[in-house]
Amino acid sequence: MTALRPERETAAGGPVDPLTDPLPDVLAGGHSSPWFRAEQPPQQGEAHDLPAPQPPSVDPYAQLPPDAYAAPPQEDAYAGHVPYDGGPGWTGSPEPYPAPEAAGEPYSPVPEAPRDDETMALRTADPARTGEERDETPPPTATAGAEGGRAARRKAAKRNTRPGGRRATGRRRAGALAPETAGAPGGDGEPPERPRTRVEARRAERARKPSAATVASRAVGELFITIGVLMLLFVTYQLWWTNVRAQQQADGAAHNLQQDWEQGKRKPGAFQAGQGFAILHIPKLDVVVPVASGIDKQRVLDRGMAGHYAEGALKTALPSAKEGNFAVAGHRNTHGEPFRYINRLTPGDPIVVETQDTYYVYEMASILPQTPPSNTAVIDPVPAGSGFTEPGRYLTLTTCTPEFTSTYRMIVWGKMVEERPRSKGKPDALVD
């Protein structure tokens, strides 16, 4: 530590004025000028009873003249100078450049070159946007490039071939905005959309994913739609395609049967199950259907043919028998549905059974709209409920009822009125 020194005294023994002190103390305040000596906190080991320094009472700049800091007069640097003499061949004027005031004309700058409207849009740039700011700020609208003319549009098209329409230095060129970026965020002066954070992206992804309830409802809906489509296809198959297929099979069977008759291959007698032996005509209903032996569903009824009750306890007589009941079954709906409209028959309507040698003509006698399937008495030799009371040559047609169900049976009865050999031609019921 430096010991404190007592204040120097003048010859008269009084304290020395700091302003007139020829040896100012530079160590006490840290600066040789008293005007910059700031109050310092007492250092360790120094006395704490020294008086605080007093501010100067005299302005050191008061002695300077008022115009000490005035700017020096400015003169024309070229006034009165002689132009450069270029030596031999120099044709310039040796006269000095006249001052603007001496020329007697108002000073005017160099005339500005005419503007090129086609390239003005490319030369003009915003001086406030430079460097990184140009990269972040969206370019001007597409109308600026459109007003620039053909050259501006051509150069803008070349610039748009680069990603983002930027220069090789990374700065965006001034001029027209690329057409494909005119509708982008920020292209119309709006700030671009802030990129999402990872948390926001995950939330948005979860929001896009359907919930378990939504997935379940969609699965149930798709299941119902699938079931509905399958049911529609099944109904179409049953109501339309089975009829088409059965009709084709029945027509083929009738055609083959008639060919066999013409060739003499079929003779009356016992027939195998599923074998056709007759053709049933119902002129009022425009029905022509082959009759096969048996009532098997797969081999006879579903093939569009009528089936003769010819097996077991349900065996009935053939049309050629002198007495008995010729009972036939057929579908009312689907698979050709030959007996669909037998409920429209009225007493007296003809029903013809054609065989290889003979036409058997019956007249409709009565109808039983509904009876249980177990009522087999309706096909007895003297059918119960038909109104017949004695043996005879009868015809019985059976089918399911109501429509599209097999709950009950509908019965139609007829009585033979004519037996006509084929050699005599067709009966009147088929001619008319």
C-alpha positions in Angstrom: 0.0 0.0 0.0 1.1 3.5 -0.7 1.1 5.8 2.4 -0.9 8.9 2.2 1.0 12.0 1.5 0.2 15.3 3.2 -1.0 18.0 1.0 1.7 20.2 -0.4 1.7 23.7 1.0 2.7 26.9 -0.6 5.5 29.1 0.6 3.1 30.9 2.8 2.2 27.5 4.5 -1.4 27.3 3.1 -2.9 24.6 0.9 -2.2 24.6 -2.8 -5.1 25.3 -5.2 -5.6 22.2 -7.4 -6.2 24.4 -10.4 -2.8 26.1 -10.1 -0.9 23.2 -8.8 1.9 22.6 -11.3 2.3 19.0 -10.1 -1.2 17.5 -9.9 -1.4 14.2 -8.1 -2.2 11.5 -10.7 -2.4 8.7 -8.2 -5.2 9.9 -6.0 -8.0 10.0 -8.6 -6.6 7.8 -11.3 -6.4 10.7 -13.9 -4.2 13.7 -14.3 -7.1 16.1 -15.0 -9.1 17.2 -11.9 -12.3 17.3 -14.1 -12.2 13.5 -14.5 -11.3 12.7 -11.0 -14.3 10.7 -9.8 -15.1 9.8 -6.3 -13.5 6.6 -5.3 -14.4 4.4 -2.3 -11.7 4.4 0.3 -9.2 1.7 -0.2 -7.9 -0.7 2.4 -5.4 1.0 4.7 -6.3 4.5 3.7 -7.8 7.2 6.0 -11.5 7.5 6.0 -11.6 11.0 7.3 -10.4 12.8 4.1 -12.8 15.4 2.8 -14.8 14.5 -0.4 -13.4 16.1 -3.6 -15.2 19.3 -4.6 -16.4 19.9 -8.2 -14.5 22.6 -10.2 -15.8 26.0 -9.9 -14.4 27.3 -13.2 -15.6 26.1 -16.7 -12.3 25.1 -18.6 -14.0 25.8 -22.0 -15.2 29.3 -21.1 -12.0 30.8 -22.4 -12.5 29.5 -25.9 -14.0 31.8 -28.6 -17.6 31.1 -29.6 -16.6 30.1 -33.2 -13.8 27.7 -32.1 -15.8 24.7 -33.2 -17.4 26.2 -36.3 -17.0 24.3 -39.5 -14.5 25.7 -42.0 -16.0 27.3 -45.1 -16.5 25.0 -48.0 -15.4 25.9 -51.4 -15.7 24.3 -54.8 -12.7 22.0 -55.1 -12.5 22.4 -58.9 -13.1 26.1 -59.1 -10.2 27.8 -60.8 -8.3 24.6 -61.6 -6.8 24.2 -65.0 -7.9 21.0 -66.8 -5.4 18.3 -67.6 -3.4 18.8 -70.7 -3.2 15.5 -72.4 -0.2 16.4 -74.6 0.0 16.1 -78.3 -3.3 15.6 -79.9 -5.2 16.8 -76.9 -8.3 18.8 -78.1 -9.7 19.6 -74.7 -10.2 23.2 -73.6 -7.3 24.6 -71.5 -9.6 27.0 -69.8 -10.2 26.3 -66.1 -13.5 24.7 -65.0 -15.9 27.5 -64.3 -17.6 27.6 -61.0 -21.3 27.0 -60.9 -21.9 30.5 -59.8 -19.6 32.0 -62.5 -21.3 30.1 -65.3 -24.6 31.8 -64.6 -26.5 28.7 -64.8 -28.1 26.6 -62.0 -26.2 23.5 -61.2 -27.8 20.4 -62.4 -26.6 16.8 -62.0 -25.8 14.5 -64.9 -29.0 13.6 -66.8 -30.3 10.3 -65.9 -30.3 7.6 -68.5 -33.6 6.6 -70.0 -35.2 3.7 -68.2 -35.6 0.3 -69.9 -39.1 -0.8 -69.1 -38.4 -4.4 -70.0 -35.5 -4.9 -67.6 -36.5 -2.4 -65.0 -38.2 -5.0 -62.9 -35.1 -7.1 -62.9 -32.8 -4.3 -61.9 -35.0 -2.9 -59.2 -34.4 -4.5 -55.8 -35.5 -3.7 -52.3 -32.3 -2.4 -50.5 -33.8 -3.2 -47.2 -33.9 -6.9 -47.9 -30.5 -8.5 -48.1 -28.9 -11.8 -47.3 -30.9 -14.0 -45.1 -33.8 -11.6 -44.9 -34.4 -12.0 -48.7 -34.5 -15.8 -48.3 -37.2 -15.6 -45.6 -39.3 -12.8 -47.0 -41.7 -13.9 -49.8 -41.1 -12.4 -53.2 -43.3 -9.7 -54.8 -46.5 -10.7 -56.5 -46.7 -12.1 -59.9 -47.9 -8.8 -61.3 -44.5 -7.2 -61.0 -43.0 -9.7 -63.4 -46.0 -9.4 -65.7 -45.4 -5.6 -66.0 -41.7 -6.1 -66.7 -42.3 -7.2 -70.2 -41.1 -10.0 -72.4 -37.6 -10.1 -71.1 -38.7 -10.1 -67.5 -41.1 -13.0 -68.1 -38.4 -15.0 -70.0 -35.8 -14.5 -67.2 -38.4 -15.3 -64.6 -39.3 -18.5 -66.4 -35.6 -19.5 -66.3 -35.4 -18.6 -62.7 -38.5 -20.7 -61.8 -36.8 -23.8 -63.1 -34.6 -23.8 -60.0 -36.1 -24.9 -56.6 -37.8 -22.0 -54.9 -36.8 -19.6 -57.8 -33.5 -18.5 -56.1 -30.1 -17.5 -57.3 -27.1 -19.7 -57.0 -26.0 -17.6 -54.1 -29.2 -18.5 -52.2 -30.8 -15.1 -52.6 -34.2 -14.7 -54.2 -34.2 -12.8 -57.4 -36.2 -9.7 -57.7 -39.0 -9.8 -60.2 -42.0 -11.9 -61.0 -43.2 -14.7 -58.8 -43.4 -18.1 -60.2 -46.9 -19.0 -61.2 -46.8 -22.3 -59.4 -45.8 -20.5 -56.2 -48.3 -17.6 -56.4 -50.9 -19.5 -54.4 -48.4 -20.8 -51.8 -48.5 -19.6 -48.2 -47.0 -16.2 -48.0 -47.2 -15.6 -51.8 -49.9 -13.0 -51.3 -48.2 -11.1 -48.6 -49.2 -13.4 -45.8 -46.6 -15.0 -43.5 -45.8 -18.6 -44.2 -47.3 -21.2 -41.9 -45.3 -22.1 -38.9 -43.9 -25.6 -39.0 -45.4 -28.0 -36.5 -43.5 -29.4 -33.6 -43.1 -33.1 -32.9 -45.8 -32.9 -30.2 -48.2 -31.1 -32.5 -47.5 -33.6 -35.3 -48.2 -36.5 -33.0 -51.4 -35.0 -31.9 -52.5 -34.3 -35.4 -51.6 -37.9 -36.4 -53.7 -39.3 -33.4 -56.5 -37.0 -34.4 -56.5 -38.4 -37.9 -56.6 -42.0 -36.7 -60.1 -43.2 -36.2 -61.2 -44.3 -32.7 -62.0 -47.9 -31.8 -65.8 -47.1 -31.9 -65.4 -45.7 -35.4 -63.6 -48.7 -36.6 -66.2 -51.0 -35.1 -69.0 -49.1 -36.6 -67.4 -49.2 -40.0 -66.8 -52.9 -39.7 -70.5 -53.5 -38.7 -71.6 -51.3 -41.6 -69.5 -53.1 -44.1 -70.7 -56.5 -42.7 -74.3 -55.4 -43.2 -73.6 -54.1 -46.7 -72.0 -57.4 -47.6 -74.9 -59.4 -46.2 -77.3 -57.2 -48.1 -75.4 -57.7 -51.3 -75.3 -61.5 -50.8 -79.1 -61.6 -50.0 -79.8 -59.5 -53.2 -77.7 -61.9 -55.2 -79.5 -64.9 -53.7 -82.9 -63.5 -54.4 -81.9 -62.7 -57.9 -80.7 -66.2 -58.3 -83.8 -67.8 -56.9 -86.4 -65.6 -58.6 -84.8 -65.1 -62.0 -81.9 -67.4 -62.8 -83.5 -70.6 -61.6 -86.5 -69.9 -63.8 -84.2 -69.3 -66.8 -82.2 -72.4 -66.2 -85.2 -74.6 -65.5 -87.1 -73.3 -68.5 -84.1 -74.2 -70.7 -83.9 -77.7 -69.2 -87.7 -78.3 -69.6 -87.7 -77.1 -73.2 -84.8 -79.4 -73.9 -86.5 -82.4 -72.2 -89.8 -81.8 -74.2 -87.9 -81.5 -77.5 -86.0 -84.7 -76.8 -89.2 -86.5 -75.8 -91.0 -85.5 -79.1 -88.0 -86.7 -81.1 -88.1 -90.0 -79.4 -91.8 -90.3 -80.1 -91.2 -89.6 -83.8 -88.5 -92.2 -83.9 -90.6 -94.8 -82.0 -88.1 -95.1 -79.1 -90.7 -94.6 -76.3 -93.4 -97.1 -75.5 -96.1 -96.8 -72.9 -95.3 -98.7 -69.7 -93.2 -98.4 -66.6 -90.8 -95.5 -66.6 -87.6 -94.9 -64.6 -87.5 -92.1 -62.0 -86.8 -88.8 -63.7 -87.7 -90.2 -67.1 -90.1 -88.0 -69.2 -93.1 -89.8 -70.7 -95.8 -87.1 -71.3 -96.4 -83.4 -72.0 -98.9 -81.3 -70.0 -100.8 -78.5 -71.8 -102.8 -75.8 -70.1 -103.9 -73.6 -72.9 -105.5 -70.9 -70.7 -102.2 -70.3 -68.9 -100.0 -70.9 -72.0 -98.2 -73.7 -70.1 -96.4 -76.5 -71.9 -94.4 -78.6 -69.5 -92.9 -82.2 -69.7 -94.1 -84.8 -67.2 -91.5 -87.1 -65.7 -91.8 -90.1 -63.4 -91.5 -89.3 -59.7 -91.6 -86.1 -57.6 -87.9 -86.0 -56.8 -87.0 -82.3 -56.2 -83.5 -82.4 -57.7 -84.1 -84.7 -60.7 -87.6 -83.6 -61.6 -89.2 -80.5 -60.0 -86.1 -78.3 -59.9 -85.5 -79.0 -63.6 -88.8 -77.2 -64.5 -90.8 -80.4 -65.1 -94.0 -81.7 -63.5 -93.6 -84.9 -61.5 -96.0 -87.8 -61.5 -96.8 -89.5 -58.2 -95.5 -92.9 -59.2 -93.7 -94.3 -56.1 -94.6 -95.9 -52.8 -97.8 -95.2 -51.0 -98.4 -92.0 -53.2 -98.4 -94.0 -56.4 -101.2 -93.0 -58.7 -102.6 -94.2 -62.1 -101.3 -93.2 -65.5 -103.6 -91.4 -68.0 -104.0 -94.6 -70.1 -105.6 -96.5 -67.1 -109.3 -97.2 -67.4 -109.9 -95.9 -63.9 -107.9 -93.9 -61.5 -106.5 -90.6 -60.6 -103.5 -89.1 -62.6 -101.8 -86.9 -59.9 -99.0 -84.4 -60.9 -97.0 -82.0 -58.7 -95.1 -78.9 -59.8 -93.4 -75.7 -58.5 -95.5 -72.6 -58.1 -92.5 -70.3 -57.7 -88.9 -70.5 -59.0 -87.4 -73.3 -61.0 -89.6 -72.7 -64.0 -92.8 -72.3 -61.8 -95.1 -74.2 -64.2 -98.1 -74.2 -61.7 -97.8 -70.6 -60.6 -101.2 -69.5 -61.9 -103.3 -72.6 -61.6 -105.5 -70.7 -59.1 -106.9 -68.8 -62.1 -108.4 -71.9 -63.7 -112.2 -72.1 -63.6 -114.5 -75.1 -64.1 -114.7 -76.2 -67.7 -111.1 -75.0 -68.7 -109.3 -77.7 -70.7 -106.2 -79.4 -69.6 -104.5 -81.8 -72.1 -102.0 -84.6 -71.4 -100.1 -85.6 -74.5 -98.4 -89.0 -74.8 -96.7 -90.9 -77.6 -99.9 -92.3 -79.0 -102.8 -90.4 -77.5 -104.2 -87.0 -76.4 -106.1 -87.1 -73.0 -108.4 -84.1 -72.6 -109.6 -83.1 -69.1 -111.9 -80.3 -67.9 -111.2 -78.5 -64.7 -113.9 -79.4 -62.1 -113.0 -77.9 -58.7 -110.2 -76.3 -56.7 -109.1 -76.6 -53.0 -107.2 -73.3 -52.2 -105.4 -74.6 -49.2 -104.8 -77.9 -47.4 -102.0 -79.4 -45.2 -99.2 -81.3 -46.9 -100.2 -84.3 -44.9 -103.6 -84.6 -46.6 -102.7 -87.3 -49.1 -106.4 -88.2 -49.6 -106.6 -85.5 -52.3 -104.7 -87.9 -54.7 -106.8 -91.0 -53.9 -108.5 -92.8 -56.8 -111.6 -91.0 -55.8 -110.0 -87.8 -54.4 -111.5 -86.4 -51.1 -112.9 -82.9 -51.4 -113.1 -82.9 -55.2 -116.8 -83.5 -55.3 -116.4 -86.8 -57.1 -118.3 -89.7 -55.6 -117.5 -92.7 -57.8 -114.5 -94.1 -59.5 -113.5 -92.5 -62.8 -110.6 -91.1 -64.8 -109.5 -88.0 -62.9 -106.6 -85.5 -63.0 -105.1 -83.8 -59.9 -102.6 -80.9 -59.9 -100.8 -80.1 -56.6 -98.6 -77.1 -55.8 -97.3 -75.1 -52.8 -99.2 -72.1 -51.4 -99.0 -69.3 -50.4 -96.6 -68.1 -53.0 -92.9 -68.3 -52.1 -93.7 -70.7 -49.3 -94.4 -74.4 -48.9 -96.6 -74.3 -45.8 -99.8 -75.6 -47.5 -100.9 -77.2 -50.7 -103.3 -76.0 -53.4 -105.2 -78.7 -55.3 -106.9 -78.5 -58.7 -109.1 -81.4 -60.0 -110.2 -82.3 -63.5 -112.2 -85.0 -65.2 -111.4 -86.7 -68.5 -113.8 -85.8 -71.3 -111.9 -87.0 -74.4 -109.3 -89.6 -75.4 -108.0 -88.8 -78.9 -105.4 -90.8 -80.8 -102.6 -88.8 -82.3 -103.5 -90.2 -85.7 -106.6 -88.1 -85.6 -104.7 -84.9 -85.0 -104.7 -82.5 -82.2 -107.8 -81.9 -80.0 -109.8 -78.7 -80.3 -108.3 -77.4 -77.1 -104.8 -77.3 -78.7 -106.0 -76.1 -82.1 -107.9 -73.1 -80.9 
